[in-house]
């Protein structure tokens, strides 16, 4: 069974991630979902990925493992990774 508090946490992280991605790409936050893939952004580059990682670490006050971060393909996976990092 999925914990409701965890689901709310991941949803909140996802909403914030949408705003961060909107700042880095041409994609509006309202068009970003948990199933959005990074390779669907036409202007997504390794530089974009690193900018997002730095923004995430600053926004959420977390440290992400670079290898794990770069393996993420969908926004929902990234929200889970950030949520886990926040938990400790």
C-alpha positions in Angstrom: 0.0 0.0 0.0 1.3 3.5 -0.9 1.7 5.9 2.0 -0.5 9.0 1.4 2.0 11.3 3.0 4.7 10.0 0.7 2.4 10.4 -2.3 1.7 14.0 -1.3 5.5 14.7 -0.8 6.3 13.3 -4.3 3.5 15.4 -5.9 4.8 18.5 -4.2 8.3 17.7 -5.4 7.0 17.1 -8.9 5.2 20.5 -8.9 8.4 22.3 -7.9 10.4 20.3 -10.5 8.0 21.5 -13.1 8.8 25.1 -12.3 12.5 24.5 -12.3 12.4 22.7 -15.7 10.3 25.6 -17.0 13.1 28.0 -16.1 15.6 25.8 -18.0 13.6 24.8 -21.1 10.9 26.2 -23.3 8.3 23.9 -21.8 5.6 25.3 -19.5 5.3 23.7 -16.1 1.6 22.9 -16.9 2.7 20.6 -19.7 5.0 18.6 -17.5 3.8 15.4 -15.8 5.3 12.5 -13.9 5.6 10.6 -17.2 7.4 13.4 -19.0 10.7 12.1 -20.3 13.8 14.4 -20.4 14.5 13.2 -24.0 11.2 14.8 -25.0 12.6 18.3 -24.5 13.9 19.4 -27.9 16.5 21.7 -26.2 17.6 19.3 -23.5 21.4 18.9 -23.2 23.9 17.7 -20.7 24.3 21.4 -19.7 20.5 21.5 -19.0 20.7 18.4 -16.9 23.5 19.8 -14.8 21.7 23.1 -14.4 18.6 21.3 -13.2 20.6 19.2 -10.7 22.2 22.3 -9.2 18.8 24.0 -9.0 17.3 20.9 -7.3 20.1 20.7 -4.8 19.6 24.4 -4.0 15.8 24.3 -3.9 15.5 21.2 -1.8 18.8 21.4 0.2 19.8 17.9 -0.8 22.8 16.2 -2.4 22.0 13.9 -5.3 24.2 11.1 -6.5 25.3 12.1 -10.0 25.1 8.6 -11.4 21.6 8.0 -10.0 20.5 11.4 -11.3 21.7 10.8 -14.8 20.0 7.4 -14.9 16.6 9.0 -14.4 14.5 9.1 -17.6 11.1 10.4 -16.4 10.1 13.3 -14.1 8.3 10.9 -11.8 11.5 9.0 -11.2 13.3 12.2 -10.4 10.6 13.3 -8.0 11.0 10.0 -6.2 14.8 10.4 -6.1 14.5 13.9 -4.7 11.9 12.8 -2.1 14.2 10.0 -1.0 17.1 12.3 -0.7 15.0 14.7 1.5 14.1 11.8 3.8 17.7 11.2 4.5 
